[in-house]
């Protein structure tokens, strides 16, 4: 089985890291960083409705596979 991260897994990783970083920055640096948290949430919501996500496009361009492939 292919152990490489898929686009869906990469998207969840990036979104989670963006949210954690923006919350930390909003807490310790400036409350304006909470707007980035809202932006990430809004982008996830729009991608669910439109079936298009800019980060998924970037991850595909980076070479992440769309699905896992069975080997053997």
PyMOL commands that set and color helices and strands:
alter all, ss='L'
color gray80, all
select helices_A, chain A and resi 7-28+31-50+54-61
alter helices_A, ss='H'
color red, helices_A
deselect
rebuild
show_as cartoon
